[in-house]
Amino acid sequence: MRKLTQNEKPDELERITLAEAEALVPTPDGKRSAALFEHGTLQVKLYAPRGADLQQPHTRDEVYVVVSGSGVFVNGGRRQPFEPGEVLFAPAGAEHRFEDFTDDFVTWVFFYGPQGGEVRA
C-alpha cells in the first residue's frame, strides 16, 4: 500500500479526504488528475477536468464515483447523464469521456485489474 499525498501520518495511511485530494489538483504541471493511493492493482485518483475532457482509452478497467457536478458520460458510444453520488464504469480499452459537464465537476477514479481489463462473462 502506498499513499501518494502530502499527509503521510501513520494513523491516516488508509484515509484520504476530499480536501486533501483537491489540494493536489491541478498538479504542478497543470494536469487535472492526481494519483492519491496505490495498493496491488488498485490506483485511486481524483479527476477534475475543466472545459473539455481529453482523456484517451485506458489499459485497465476503471470506476468513477462522481463527487460533484453533472453532465453527460459518453462510454463506448452510449451517452448517459450523470450527477453527484453516481458510479460509472468504463472497461479497459473503451473510448469514454465526460461532456457538457459543469464547472464544479469532480470525480474519484479507481483503476484496477490487469492490463486489458478483467475477463468478462
C-alpha positions as CSV (number, residue, x, y, z in Angstrom):
1,M,0.0,0.0,0.0
2,R,1.3,3.4,-0.9
3,K,-0.4,6.8,-0.1
4,L,0.7,9.5,-2.6
5,T,-0.5,12.6,-0.8
6,Q,1.3,15.1,1.5
7,N,-0.4,13.6,4.6
8,E,1.7,10.6,5.5
9,K,0.7,10.4,9.1
10,P,0.9,6.7,10.1
11,D,-2.6,6.7,11.6
12,E,-4.0,8.1,8.4
13,L,-2.4,6.0,5.7
14,E,-5.7,4.3,4.8
15,R,-7.7,7.6,4.7
16,I,-7.8,10.3,2.1
17,T,-10.1,13.3,2.5
18,L,-11.7,15.1,-0.4
19,A,-9.9,18.3,0.7
20,E,-6.6,16.6,0.8
21,A,-7.2,15.2,-2.8
22,E,-8.5,18.5,-4.2
23,A,-5.3,20.3,-2.9
24,L,-3.3,18.2,-5.4
25,V,-5.4,19.3,-8.5
26,P,-4.2,20.8,-10.7
27,T,-0.8,19.2,-10.4
28,P,2.3,21.4,-10.7
29,D,2.5,20.7,-14.4
30,G,-1.2,21.6,-14.9
31,K,-2.8,18.1,-15.1
32,R,-6.4,17.9,-13.8
33,S,-5.9,14.4,-12.4
34,A,-3.8,13.4,-9.4
35,A,-2.8,9.9,-8.2
36,L,-3.6,9.5,-4.5
37,F,-3.2,5.9,-3.5
38,E,-1.9,2.6,-4.8
39,H,-2.4,-1.0,-3.5
40,G,-1.8,-4.1,-5.6
41,T,-3.5,-3.3,-9.0
42,L,-5.7,-0.6,-7.5
43,Q,-4.9,3.0,-8.2
44,V,-7.1,5.8,-6.8
45,K,-7.1,9.3,-8.5
46,L,-9.1,12.5,-8.3
47,Y,-10.1,13.9,-11.7
48,A,-11.4,17.4,-12.1
49,P,-11.4,18.4,-15.8
50,R,-12.2,22.0,-16.9
51,G,-13.6,22.9,-20.2
52,A,-13.0,19.7,-22.1
53,D,-12.2,16.1,-21.2
54,L,-9.4,15.0,-23.5
55,Q,-8.7,11.5,-22.0
56,Q,-8.0,8.6,-24.1
57,P,-9.0,4.9,-23.6
58,H,-7.1,3.3,-20.6
59,T,-5.5,-0.1,-20.5
60,R,-7.3,-1.1,-17.3
61,D,-10.9,-1.2,-16.1
62,E,-12.0,1.9,-14.2
63,V,-14.8,3.1,-11.9
64,Y,-15.8,6.7,-11.4
65,V,-17.6,7.9,-8.3
66,V,-19.0,11.4,-9.0
67,V,-18.3,13.8,-6.1
68,S,-19.8,17.0,-7.6
69,G,-21.1,18.4,-10.8
70,S,-23.2,16.9,-13.5
71,G,-23.0,16.3,-17.3
72,V,-23.0,13.5,-19.8
73,F,-20.8,10.4,-19.7
74,V,-20.0,9.0,-23.1
75,N,-19.0,5.4,-22.9
76,G,-18.5,3.2,-26.0
77,G,-20.9,5.4,-28.0
78,R,-23.6,5.5,-25.3
79,R,-24.5,8.8,-23.7
80,Q,-25.7,8.9,-20.1
81,P,-26.4,11.8,-17.8
82,F,-24.6,11.8,-14.5
83,E,-24.9,13.6,-11.2
84,P,-23.2,13.5,-7.7
85,G,-23.2,10.2,-6.0
86,E,-23.4,8.1,-9.1
87,V,-21.0,5.2,-10.0
88,L,-19.9,4.9,-13.7
89,F,-17.8,2.1,-15.2
90,A,-15.6,2.1,-18.3
91,P,-14.0,-1.2,-19.4
92,A,-10.4,-1.3,-20.4
93,G,-9.9,0.0,-24.0
94,A,-13.3,1.7,-24.3
95,E,-13.5,5.2,-25.7
96,H,-15.1,7.3,-23.0
97,R,-15.2,10.9,-21.8
98,F,-17.3,13.4,-20.0
99,E,-19.1,16.1,-22.0
100,D,-21.3,19.1,-21.1
101,F,-20.1,19.0,-17.5
102,T,-20.5,21.8,-15.0
103,D,-17.5,23.8,-13.8
104,D,-17.7,22.1,-10.4
105,F,-17.3,18.5,-11.8
106,V,-15.0,16.3,-9.6
107,T,-14.8,12.5,-9.6
108,W,-12.9,9.8,-7.8
109,V,-11.3,7.4,-10.3
110,F,-10.5,3.8,-9.4
111,F,-8.2,1.9,-11.9
112,Y,-7.9,-1.8,-11.1
113,G,-7.2,-5.3,-12.5
114,P,-4.8,-6.5,-15.2
115,Q,-3.8,-4.7,-18.4
116,G,-6.6,-5.3,-20.9
117,G,-9.2,-5.5,-18.2
118,E,-10.8,-8.3,-16.3
119,V,-12.3,-11.3,-18.1
120,R,-15.9,-10.6,-18.9
121,A,-18.5,-13.3,-18.6
